[in-house]
Amino acid sequence: MRSPFFRPVLFAAALSAYATAAPAQTIDVQAMRDAVRDTMRSAFHGAYQGRDRGPEQTDRFSGKYKIARDGRVSVSNISGDVTVTGGSGDEVTVDAIKRTRGDRSALGDVRVQVDNAANRVDIRTDYPRMSHTNVSVDYTIGVPNGVSVELHSVSGSIKVTGVHGSVRVETISGGVTASDTPNVELAKTVSGDVSLSGISTDGAVTAGTVSGTVTAKGLKAKRLELSSVSGDMILTDVAVASVRAKSISGGFEYTGAIQKGGDYDVNVHSGTIRFALSQPSGFYLNADSFSGSIRTDFPVTIGGTSSANADGNSGRRPMRMGQSIRGSNGDGSATLTLRTFSGSIVIAKR
């Protein structure tokens, strides 16, 4: 039976711990971090305390499993890193290293379980019930590049490279990296960074972290949904038709192209919002900053009056504290809805 640690509710539980760590209507990033930490400690009953004591003991597992080229591979791990690489052929190769710094006999109590069908390979780490064993398992997995993969971990980083099927990745404590994986659908962690590159999809991409940075480079997608509690969101050389981004403590940066008719909605509490745009056909700007400034390098028509004519500075609005702007540039086809409480808003020419 698959461990309940891998159910999506675990992520919700870690996040909801914040509700009891801080008073209602109070934003406290440190309280969020503490709540997540305490929840993790409670959930695992100190299972991995002492992992760094004594000489390391290891045991290896390896296997090869046939799969259809459009099949699906899933991995469920508790402690340890997972690396998945796409390639040719029709086999899934699994190499696992079990590690402990305790009693070597504990290695035998932890099993790598693989279930194989014609179009599926399911890999999971099975621990003894109510065990406090200090064994971790690192996986290195090769898959045919056309398969889809679904990866879950509790304590460990996950890296996916060269997989062209759909990709969904979740971990609690660890980073998430996806490169040359055009069909990433989901990339989430609670404590760690999320890094995406080489994504090109007609669908939606969802990425988020509680404590960490979300970065994406060379990304093309129909829709992008981002979330962060404590950390920046940085998008470089991207072309996305729709963006929804929210952060409590962290900034947002978008460098690339906005699409005609696109919709870009960014809401941060403490941080700067910056768009660096390459020759946009036009946009409607709906921007609010409570204690920061708003600046646009593109002329914006406000109430029938061009900002260049009104301010006499070639389209750049002067920096003023606590302001709102509603106005159009060019054909006004894209919509930029930008809000920050403590930070500035900048629309710059790239």
C-alpha positions in Angstrom: 0.0 0.0 0.0 1.3 3.4 -0.9 2.4 5.5 2.1 -0.1 8.3 3.0 2.8 10.7 2.9 2.4 10.9 -0.8 -1.1 12.1 -0.9 -1.5 15.8 -2.0 -3.1 16.5 1.3 0.4 16.5 2.9 1.2 19.7 1.1 -2.0 21.3 2.3 -1.3 20.1 5.8 2.1 21.7 5.9 0.7 25.0 4.5 -2.3 25.0 6.8 0.0 24.7 9.8 0.6 28.4 9.4 -3.0 29.1 10.4 -2.2 28.1 13.9 1.2 29.7 14.0 0.1 33.3 13.5 -3.0 35.4 14.4 -5.7 35.9 11.8 -5.1 38.6 9.2 -1.4 38.7 10.2 1.4 37.9 7.6 4.4 36.4 9.4 6.9 34.6 7.1 9.0 33.3 10.0 5.9 31.9 11.6 5.1 30.1 8.3 8.6 28.6 8.2 8.4 27.5 11.8 5.0 25.9 11.3 6.2 23.9 8.3 9.3 22.8 10.2 7.3 21.7 13.2 4.7 19.9 11.1 7.5 18.0 9.3 9.1 17.0 12.6 5.8 15.8 14.0 4.8 13.9 10.8 8.0 11.8 10.7 8.4 11.3 14.5 12.1 12.1 14.3 12.6 9.2 11.8 15.7 10.7 10.3 17.4 12.0 13.4 20.9 10.6 13.6 21.3 10.0 9.9 24.7 11.7 10.1 26.2 9.7 12.9 28.6 6.8 12.4 30.1 5.5 9.1 27.8 5.3 6.1 26.5 1.8 5.1 25.0 1.3 1.7 23.1 -1.3 -0.3 22.3 -1.2 -4.0 19.2 -2.2 -6.0 19.0 -2.3 -9.8 16.5 -3.5 -12.4 15.2 -3.1 -15.9 11.5 -3.1 -16.9 9.8 -3.0 -20.3 7.3 -0.2 -20.9 5.3 1.1 -23.9 6.9 4.3 -25.3 3.8 6.3 -24.3 3.5 4.6 -20.9 3.7 6.2 -17.4 6.3 5.9 -14.7 5.6 6.9 -11.1 8.1 7.2 -8.2 7.2 7.6 -4.5 10.1 8.1 -2.1 10.3 9.3 1.5 14.0 10.2 2.1 16.5 10.6 -0.7 17.0 12.3 -4.1 15.4 11.2 -7.3 17.0 11.8 -10.7 15.1 10.9 -13.9 16.6 11.1 -17.4 14.8 10.5 -20.7 16.5 8.5 -23.5 15.9 6.0 -26.2 14.7 2.4 -26.0 11.7 0.7 -24.4 13.0 0.0 -20.9 12.9 1.8 -17.5 16.2 1.3 -15.7 16.2 1.7 -11.9 19.3 2.1 -9.9 18.8 2.8 -6.2 21.3 3.2 -3.3 20.0 2.7 0.2 22.1 4.6 2.8 22.3 4.6 6.6 24.7 5.7 9.3 23.1 3.4 11.8 22.8 -0.4 12.1 23.5 -2.1 8.7 20.6 -4.4 9.3 18.2 -1.5 8.8 19.0 -1.5 5.1 17.2 -4.8 4.7 14.1 -3.5 6.4 13.6 -0.9 3.7 12.5 -2.3 0.3 12.5 -0.9 -3.2 9.2 -2.1 -4.7 8.6 -2.1 -8.4 5.3 -3.0 -10.1 5.4 -3.4 -13.8 2.6 -3.6 -16.4 2.7 -3.1 -20.2 2.2 0.6 -20.0 3.2 1.4 -16.4 6.1 1.1 -14.0 5.4 2.1 -10.4 8.4 2.5 -8.1 8.2 3.1 -4.4 10.1 2.9 -1.2 8.5 0.7 1.5 9.4 1.2 5.2 8.4 -1.0 8.1 5.3 0.3 9.8 5.9 2.7 12.7 9.6 2.5 12.0 12.1 5.1 13.1 14.7 3.7 10.7 17.3 6.2 9.4 17.6 4.8 5.9 17.4 7.0 2.9 17.2 5.9 -0.8 18.6 7.8 -3.8 17.2 6.9 -7.2 18.7 7.2 -10.6 16.1 6.3 -13.2 16.3 6.2 -17.0 13.1 6.2 -19.0 12.1 6.3 -22.7 11.8 10.0 -23.4 8.1 9.7 -24.6 6.7 8.4 -21.3 5.0 10.5 -18.7 6.4 10.7 -15.2 4.9 11.4 -11.8 7.4 11.9 -8.9 6.8 12.3 -5.2 9.2 12.7 -2.3 9.1 13.9 1.3 12.7 14.7 2.0 14.9 15.0 -1.0 15.5 16.9 -4.3 14.0 15.8 -7.6 15.6 16.4 -11.0 14.1 15.6 -14.4 15.9 15.9 -17.7 14.9 15.0 -21.3 11.5 13.6 -20.6 9.0 14.7 -23.3 5.8 13.2 -21.9 3.8 14.9 -19.2 5.7 15.6 -16.0 4.4 16.1 -12.5 6.7 16.6 -9.5 6.1 17.2 -5.8 8.4 17.2 -2.8 8.3 18.6 0.7 11.9 19.3 1.6 14.1 19.7 -1.4 14.5 21.4 -4.7 12.8 20.7 -8.0 14.7 21.0 -11.3 13.2 20.3 -14.7 15.2 20.8 -17.9 14.4 19.9 -21.5 11.1 18.7 -20.3 8.6 20.5 -22.6 5.4 19.2 -21.0 5.9 19.9 -17.3 2.4 20.2 -15.7 3.3 20.6 -12.1 6.4 21.4 -10.1 6.0 22.1 -6.4 7.9 22.0 -3.1 7.4 23.3 0.4 11.0 24.0 1.3 13.3 24.5 -1.7 13.8 26.1 -5.0 12.0 25.3 -8.3 14.0 25.7 -11.5 12.4 25.2 -15.0 14.0 25.4 -18.4 13.3 24.1 -21.9 9.5 24.0 -21.5 7.3 24.5 -24.5 3.7 23.4 -24.2 0.2 24.3 -25.4 -1.1 23.6 -21.9 -0.7 25.0 -18.4 2.3 24.9 -16.1 1.9 25.2 -12.3 4.9 25.9 -10.1 5.2 26.9 -6.5 7.2 26.9 -3.2 6.6 28.0 0.3 10.2 28.9 1.1 12.4 29.2 -2.0 12.8 30.8 -5.4 10.9 29.9 -8.6 12.9 30.5 -11.7 12.0 29.7 -15.4 14.1 30.3 -18.5 13.1 29.8 -22.1 9.6 28.8 -21.2 6.6 28.9 -23.6 3.2 28.0 -22.4 -0.5 28.8 -22.8 -0.9 29.5 -19.0 1.5 29.8 -16.1 0.4 29.7 -12.5 3.1 30.6 -9.8 3.0 30.8 -6.0 5.5 31.6 -3.3 5.3 32.6 0.3 8.9 33.5 0.9 11.0 33.9 -2.3 11.2 35.6 -5.7 9.7 34.5 -9.0 12.0 35.1 -11.9 11.0 34.4 -15.5 13.6 35.0 -18.3 13.2 34.7 -22.0 9.6 33.6 -21.7 6.5 33.8 -23.9 3.3 33.0 -22.0 -0.3 33.9 -22.9 -1.6 34.0 -19.4 0.2 34.4 -16.0 -1.3 34.2 -12.5 1.4 34.8 -9.8 1.1 35.4 -6.1 3.7 35.9 -3.4 3.8 37.2 0.2 7.5 38.0 0.6 9.3 38.2 -2.7 9.4 40.0 -6.0 8.3 39.1 -9.5 10.3 39.6 -12.7 9.2 38.8 -16.2 11.6 39.2 -19.1 10.4 38.4 -22.6 7.3 38.8 -24.8 3.7 39.3 -23.8 1.1 38.0 -26.3 -1.6 39.9 -28.1 -4.7 39.4 -26.0 -2.7 38.0 -23.2 -3.6 38.3 -19.5 -1.0 38.9 -16.8 -2.1 39.1 -13.2 0.6 39.5 -10.5 -0.1 40.1 -6.8 2.7 40.4 -4.3 2.6 41.8 -0.7 6.2 42.7 -0.1 8.3 42.9 -3.3 8.8 44.7 -6.6 7.0 43.7 -9.8 9.1 44.2 -13.0 8.3 43.5 -16.6 11.0 43.9 -19.2 9.2 43.7 -22.6 10.4 43.2 -26.2 8.3 45.4 -28.6 4.8 44.7 -27.3 2.0 45.5 -29.6 0.2 47.1 -26.7 -1.3 46.5 -23.3 -3.8 47.9 -20.8 -2.1 48.7 -17.5 -4.0 48.3 -14.3 -1.4 48.9 -11.6 -1.5 49.6 -7.8 1.2 50.2 -5.3 0.4 51.2 -1.7 3.8 52.3 -0.5 5.9 52.1 -3.7 6.3 53.7 -7.0 5.0 52.9 -10.5 7.1 53.5 -13.7 6.6 52.7 -17.3 9.1 53.2 -20.1 6.2 52.9 -22.6 3.8 55.8 -23.2 0.4 55.1 -21.5 -2.8 57.0 -22.4 -4.7 57.8 -19.2 -8.2 59.2 -19.6 -7.5 60.2 -23.2 -4.2 61.9 -22.3 -0.8 60.4 -23.1 1.5 60.2 -20.1 4.3 61.6 -22.4 2.3 64.7 -23.0 1.1 65.0 -19.4 4.5 64.5 -17.8 6.9 65.6 -20.7 9.3 62.8 -20.2 9.1 60.6 -23.3 6.5 58.3 -21.9 8.2 57.6 -18.6 5.9 58.4 -15.7 7.6 60.0 -12.7 8.1 57.9 -9.6 5.5 58.7 -7.0 4.8 57.0 -3.7 1.5 55.2 -3.3 -0.3 55.4 -6.6 -2.5 53.7 -9.2 -2.4 53.8 -13.0 -5.1 52.8 -15.4 -4.2 53.3 -19.0 -3.4 51.9 -22.4 -0.3 51.5 -24.6 -0.5 50.7 -28.3 -3.4 48.6 -29.2 -4.1 47.8 -25.5 -4.7 44.1 -26.4 -2.8 42.5 -23.5 -3.9 43.2 -19.9 -1.4 43.8 -17.1 -3.0 43.7 -13.6 -0.2 44.4 -11.2 -0.6 44.9 -7.4 2.0 45.3 -4.6 1.6 46.6 -1.1 5.3 47.2 -0.3 7.3 47.5 -3.4 7.5 49.2 -6.8 6.1 48.4 -10.2 8.3 48.8 -13.3 7.4 48.3 -17.0 10.7 48.6 -18.8 11.9 48.3 -22.4 14.1 45.3 -23.0 
